[in-house]
Amino acid sequence: MSKDTRKLAILAAAVAEANQHGYQQVTREGIAQRADCAPGLVSFYFGTMVCMKRSIMSEAIRTRQLRIVAQGIADGHPKAKRVPDDLKREALQALMGVA
């Protein structure tokens, strides 16, 4: 697998982990297990968990992963706080289970 492909696979696994377990509960080990790689590769491609979570939030915003975006807004994540108002509204409604 190429480096770019591996990095994208790890990011996809990280977003899936955040969707399943919650943004704040994401761990390097959980991401690695889901991506079928060693935890060290998560660190190699994304550095610290702070950097990994920034990448997760950026990807969640880009792909409109409403649950993750809402958790970021609730946690005061800088990137989540800057999303457009319509995305904020959708994300918070999704978190509250409002259609």
GIQUIPE-V507465 format. One record per residue. N is the residue number from 1. RES is the residue in one letter. PSI is psi in whole degrees, -180 to 180 (999 if undefined). Layout:
# GIQUIPE-V507465
n:N res:RES psi:PSI
n:N res:RES psi:PSI
This chain:
# GIQUIPE-V507465
n:1 res:M psi:135
n:2 res:S psi:162
n:3 res:K psi:-43
n:4 res:D psi:-42
n:5 res:T psi:-42
n:6 res:R psi:-44
n:7 res:K psi:-44
n:8 res:L psi:-38
n:9 res:A psi:-40
n:10 res:I psi:-42
n:11 res:L psi:-42
n:12 res:A psi:-41
n:13 res:A psi:-39
n:14 res:A psi:-42
n:15 res:V psi:-41
n:16 res:A psi:-41
n:17 res:E psi:-43
n:18 res:A psi:-38
n:19 res:N psi:-40
n:20 res:Q psi:-43
n:21 res:H psi:-10
n:22 res:G psi:142
n:23 res:Y psi:-44
n:24 res:Q psi:-18
n:25 res:Q psi:1
n:26 res:V psi:134
n:27 res:T psi:156
n:28 res:R psi:-42
n:29 res:E psi:-41
n:30 res:G psi:-42
n:31 res:I psi:-47
n:32 res:A psi:-42
n:33 res:Q psi:-46
n:34 res:R psi:-35
n:35 res:A psi:-4
n:36 res:D psi:52
n:37 res:C psi:174
n:38 res:A psi:147
n:39 res:P psi:-31
n:40 res:G psi:-30
n:41 res:L psi:-34
n:42 res:V psi:-46
n:43 res:S psi:-40
n:44 res:F psi:-46
n:45 res:Y psi:-29
n:46 res:F psi:-4
n:47 res:G psi:-132
n:48 res:T psi:168
n:49 res:M psi:-28
n:50 res:V psi:-46
n:51 res:C psi:-40
n:52 res:M psi:-45
n:53 res:K psi:-33
n:54 res:R psi:-43
n:55 res:S psi:-40
n:56 res:I psi:-47
n:57 res:M psi:-42
n:58 res:S psi:-44
n:59 res:E psi:-39
n:60 res:A psi:-40
n:61 res:I psi:-46
n:62 res:R psi:-39
n:63 res:T psi:7
n:64 res:R psi:49
n:65 res:Q psi:89
n:66 res:L psi:-40
n:67 res:R psi:-44
n:68 res:I psi:-44
n:69 res:V psi:-44
n:70 res:A psi:-41
n:71 res:Q psi:-38
n:72 res:G psi:-42
n:73 res:I psi:-48
n:74 res:A psi:-34
n:75 res:D psi:-5
n:76 res:G psi:25
n:77 res:H psi:128
n:78 res:P psi:-42
n:79 res:K psi:-40
n:80 res:A psi:-35
n:81 res:K psi:-22
n:82 res:R psi:4
n:83 res:V psi:157
n:84 res:P psi:152
n:85 res:D psi:-38
n:86 res:D psi:-38
n:87 res:L psi:-39
n:88 res:K psi:-47
n:89 res:R psi:-48
n:90 res:E psi:-44
n:91 res:A psi:-45
n:92 res:L psi:-36
n:93 res:Q psi:-41
n:94 res:A psi:-40
n:95 res:L psi:-36
n:96 res:M psi:-6
n:97 res:G psi:23
n:98 res:V psi:133
n:99 res:A psi:999
